[in-house]
Each structure stands twice: as structure tokens, then as C-alpha cells.
Amino acid sequence: MDPSSEALHRIDRLTDRQVEDLHGLYLGEWWTNRRGRDDVRRMVEHTQVLVGFAEGSPDGRLVAFARVITDFVYKGLVLDVIVDPAHRGTGLGARLMDEVVDHPQLREVSHLELYCRPELEPFYERWGFTSDLGVLRFMRRGTTAVPPS
């Protein structure tokens, strides 16, 4: 069956099985392929805003996901925007971002922010994201300052 023809359901919580689906999606990407299943489960439990799409029913297979860390006033950081490879090119990534930026809990947040690779900037620009931040620079502290290759 063509993935774009299947009914997709927007979800804001993940079942245990969908956490497994998310972990599987993470394993396929350079930027998340070292995340452990237990850490992913813990992350989902503590995520403030979660948006996903599931196939067939609300408890069906997870095929798209994004999360936001926020204070609900000034800042929201959009993280882990990911779409199952079989659903890429169908507009699902745009639907996912529409749901994030229009989320009722995020409407009053002054700044939504994210980071992405340069080739994805045009995708995010349609929602008003810009890399022109003047003198601001992104900084990181952690076990490694260099993203995995």
C-alpha cells in the first residue's frame, strides 16, 4: 500500500510500542543513531510538547515525530523532527511542522528555535525560521562538542 494513501492520525502521546517505533526511527539517522531505548523512553516521558503521526489508528505505527522543550512564554526549542523514510516526499514533514507551530500550547511562545543542517534551511524557512541571527551563535557543552558523522 502507498504510505501516502494510508490514514494518518495526529497524536500527542506515545504508546510503549510507538516508543519502540521512535527508537527504530532514531537508529536510522546519523544524528540519533546512538540513542538507547531506555533513554528514549525517559526522554518521551519528560517531553513537554510532543507531536506525532501514526498509521491507521492513534495507536498505530509511529511514522513522524517532533518534540518541543519550552517555558511556554519566551522560548521553545523544536527537536527531533523525523519522518519515516517510507513517508518522506509525501508532505508529512510539512504537516508535522504545521502541527508544531500551530500547537495551542506554543501559540504564545515568543521564539521557536531549532537547529538543522544547511540544506534543510529552505524547508524550515516557510514557517518563518531564519539562520540570520545577527551576532548570536549556537554553542554546545556536552560529552562531545562535535556531532556524530
C-alpha positions as CSV (number, residue, x, y, z in Angstrom):
1,M,0.0,0.0,0.0
2,D,1.2,3.5,-0.8
3,P,2.2,5.1,2.5
4,S,0.7,8.4,1.5
5,S,-2.8,6.8,1.0
6,E,-3.0,5.4,4.5
7,A,-4.9,7.3,7.1
8,L,-2.6,9.1,9.4
9,H,-3.6,10.2,12.9
10,R,-2.1,13.1,14.8
11,I,-1.0,12.1,18.3
12,D,0.4,13.9,21.3
13,R,1.4,10.8,23.4
14,L,3.2,7.7,22.5
15,T,2.2,4.1,23.4
16,D,5.0,1.7,24.5
17,R,5.0,0.3,21.0
18,Q,5.3,3.8,19.5
19,V,8.3,4.5,21.7
20,E,9.9,1.4,20.1
21,D,9.0,2.8,16.7
22,L,10.6,6.1,17.6
23,H,13.8,4.3,18.7
24,G,13.8,2.5,15.4
25,L,13.5,5.8,13.5
26,Y,16.4,7.2,15.6
27,L,18.6,4.2,14.8
28,G,18.3,5.1,11.1
29,E,19.7,8.6,11.4
30,W,23.2,9.9,11.8
31,W,22.2,12.4,14.5
32,T,20.3,10.0,16.7
33,N,21.7,6.5,16.0
34,R,23.4,6.2,19.3
35,R,20.3,6.8,21.5
36,G,19.4,3.9,23.7
37,R,15.9,2.5,24.1
38,D,15.7,3.3,27.8
39,D,17.0,6.9,27.3
40,V,14.4,7.4,24.5
41,R,11.6,6.2,26.8
42,R,12.8,8.5,29.6
43,M,13.0,11.4,27.1
44,V,9.4,10.8,25.9
45,E,8.2,10.7,29.5
46,H,9.7,14.2,30.2
47,T,8.9,15.9,26.9
48,Q,6.7,18.9,27.3
49,V,5.1,19.0,23.8
50,L,5.1,16.1,21.5
51,V,3.6,15.8,18.1
52,G,3.5,12.7,16.1
53,F,1.6,10.9,13.3
54,A,0.6,7.2,13.5
55,E,-0.6,4.9,10.7
56,G,-4.1,3.5,10.6
57,S,-5.2,4.5,14.2
58,P,-3.9,6.6,17.0
59,D,-2.1,3.6,18.5
60,G,-0.7,2.5,15.1
61,R,2.9,2.6,13.9
62,L,4.6,5.9,14.5
63,V,5.7,7.4,11.2
64,A,6.5,11.0,12.1
65,F,7.7,12.8,15.3
66,A,8.8,16.1,16.7
67,R,9.2,17.4,20.3
68,V,9.5,20.8,21.9
69,I,11.2,21.8,25.1
70,T,9.7,25.1,26.3
71,D,8.9,27.6,29.1
72,F,5.6,28.3,27.3
73,V,6.4,32.0,27.3
74,Y,9.7,33.1,25.8
75,K,11.4,30.1,24.2
76,G,10.6,26.8,22.6
77,L,13.2,24.5,21.1
78,V,12.0,22.2,18.4
79,L,13.9,18.9,18.4
80,D,14.0,15.5,16.7
81,V,11.9,16.3,13.6
82,I,11.8,13.0,11.9
83,V,9.7,11.2,9.3
84,D,9.9,7.5,8.4
85,P,11.8,7.1,5.2
86,A,8.8,5.4,3.5
87,H,6.7,8.6,4.1
88,R,9.3,11.2,3.0
89,G,8.4,13.2,0.0
90,T,4.6,12.9,0.8
91,G,4.3,16.3,2.6
92,L,4.2,14.6,6.0
93,G,7.2,16.6,7.3
94,A,5.3,19.8,6.4
95,R,2.2,18.5,8.2
96,L,4.3,17.7,11.2
97,M,5.8,21.2,11.3
98,D,2.3,22.8,10.8
99,E,1.2,21.0,13.9
100,V,4.2,22.1,15.9
101,V,4.0,25.8,15.0
102,D,0.2,25.8,15.4
103,H,0.2,23.9,18.6
104,P,-2.2,25.5,21.1
105,Q,0.4,25.4,23.9
106,L,3.0,27.1,21.7
107,R,0.9,29.9,20.1
108,E,2.0,32.5,22.7
109,V,5.7,31.5,22.8
110,S,7.8,34.4,21.6
111,H,10.6,32.4,19.9
112,L,10.5,28.9,18.5
113,E,14.0,27.8,17.7
114,L,15.6,24.8,16.1
115,Y,18.9,23.7,14.5
116,C,19.3,21.9,11.3
117,R,21.8,21.2,8.5
118,P,22.2,24.0,6.0
119,E,20.4,22.0,3.2
120,L,17.3,21.9,5.4
121,E,17.1,25.7,6.0
122,P,14.8,26.3,3.0
123,F,12.3,23.7,4.4
124,Y,12.1,25.5,7.7
125,E,12.0,29.0,6.3
126,R,8.4,28.6,5.2
127,W,7.4,28.7,8.9
128,G,9.4,31.8,9.5
129,F,12.6,30.2,10.8
130,T,15.8,32.0,9.8
131,S,19.5,31.5,10.3
132,D,20.1,35.3,10.2
133,L,20.5,35.8,13.9
134,G,22.9,38.7,13.8
135,V,25.8,38.2,16.3
136,L,24.2,35.3,18.1
137,R,26.0,31.9,17.8
138,F,24.9,28.4,18.7
139,M,27.1,26.9,21.4
140,R,27.2,23.4,22.9
141,R,28.6,21.7,26.0
142,G,28.4,18.0,26.4
143,T,30.3,14.8,26.2
144,T,31.3,15.7,22.7
145,A,31.0,19.0,21.0
146,V,31.1,17.5,17.5
147,P,28.0,15.9,16.1
148,P,28.4,12.3,15.0
149,S,29.3,11.7,11.4
